[in-house]
Amino acid sequence: ADADTVLARPAGADTLISDVRAPGQPGPAAGARARAAEARFAFRLPNGEEIPLDLPCRLGRRPRAPRISATAPVRLIEVASPTSAVSGTHVEIRQEGGSVVVTDLGSTNGTVVAPPRGRRQRLHSGQSLAVLPGTTVHLGDGNIIEILPAAGNTPGQ
């Protein structure tokens, strides 16, 4: 409990979002200026909310930050799972340069990645996969996350 936690619950949403960072770490606004020049991908939650990938995001029934904290903060996103098909901390989605990387975090029931063209793939525990916009990530209990194209400084957008 040495980290600052900022919680936000959008009105009418069943989604919990928090930014977790170590003490002394700059807040999200400080890094935003440095990242402003880089186009950011995003993803869409089942409730329609779009989350920018300005921070690594961990999704699950009750997601937790990594025990050994990296220098970057993480965003925790809670998804509903009435049958507990979604693990507590199920998957991480992050942007690495010009790519989006999906990592199964040891989920019990697995993570299925479905690219816009091609075959669906079930990730093994701990497996990461770089994905394209239009890819859907299936967590269970109807929780389907859609990877969205990069926005920002992209010409024509």
N, C-alpha and C positions, 0 to 999 in steps of 0.2 A: 504494500500500500504506500510505496514511496513515490508513486507516479501521480501526476495531476491527471484528472479525468474530466472531460467535458462531455456531458450527455445532452442529446437533443432527440426529442420524439416529435416528428412532424405530425401536425394535426390530422387525426383520422387514420393514422398509419399504425400498423402493428409491428413497427420496426424500431429497434433501439440502435442508435448510432453513437459511438463514442470515439474520441481521439485519446490515445494513451501515450504519454511521453515521460521520459525520465526527468527528475528534477533538474533544473538548469537548462533544459532543452528549450530552444526557441519555440514559440507557439506557431500554429499553422500559417499565420500571416507573414512571419519572417521568411519562411521558405517559399512562400507563394511568389514573392518578387523574383527570386532566383529561378523559379520554375515557369514563370510567365511566358518566356520565349519558347518553351518546349510545348508542342501540341500534346494534349492529354486525352487518353482514352477514357471511357466510362463504362458502366454497366447498368442495366435496368433490373430492378427487383420485381418480384411477382406483383406487388401493389402498384407498379408503374413508376415508382420513384427512380430517378437517375442519380447514380453516385459517381463522382469523378475519381479517377485513379491518381489523385495527387498524393495519396498515401497508400501503402499496402493495406488491403482490407481482409479481415478474417470474418467469415460467416459461419453461423451455427445456431443451435438452440439457445445456448448461453456461452457465446464465444469469450475466450480469454486471450490476453496478450501473451507473447512468448515469455517463459520464465527468465530466460537470459535475454535481456533487452538489447536489441540492436540500437544503433544511434538514431535511427529514424523512428518516429511514432507510428502506430498502427491505428486503423479505424476498425472498431468492432461493430458488427451488424448482426442483430438478432433476427432470426426468421422463425415463423410459427411452424411447429411440427407436432400436431396433436397425437400422432402415433409413435413419436420418438424415432422416426426413420432418419432424421437429420441428427448428426452427432453434436455434442456440445460445442466443440470447435471443429468444424467439418472441413472447410476449404479456405485457402488463401488465394486472392486475386490481386495481382500487382502489375504495374507497368515497369518494364526494364528497357530503357531506351525507346526504340520504336516498336516494341513488342509487348503483348499482354501475356502473362504467365499465370496459369492455373495450377495450384498444388493441392493435392489431397493431403490432409493433415492427420492421416491415420483414422479416417472415418470408419465406423462399423459397417455401414451398408454401401459404401463406395460412392464415387462421383462419376457420372457419365458425361462426357464431353461430346457434343454433336456439332461438327463444323458445318458451315453453310452448304458445302459440297463435299461429299466424302462419307466415310463410315464413322458411325458412333464408336467411341472408345471408352472403356471403363478404366479409370486410373487406379493403379495399385497404391497401397498405403505409402505415402511419402513421395509419390511420383509427380513430376511437374511436366507441363506441356505448354508450349507457346501456341497461342490460338489467334485466329483472325476475327475481325469484326463480323458480326452475324452468327458467331458460334453461340450455342446455348450450353449452359452448364446445369445439369440436373442433379439436385441434392437429395430429393425424396420428398414425399408428402406434397407433391405438386409445386415445389419450389424450383422454378426454372429461371435462371439468371441469363440475360442476353448481353453479350459483349457488344458495345457500341463503338463506332468509328471515332478516331481522334478528332477533337475540335480545337479551336484556337487559331493558330497562325496558318492553318491549311488554306491555300488559295481557293477561292470559290465558295468558302463556307462562311 
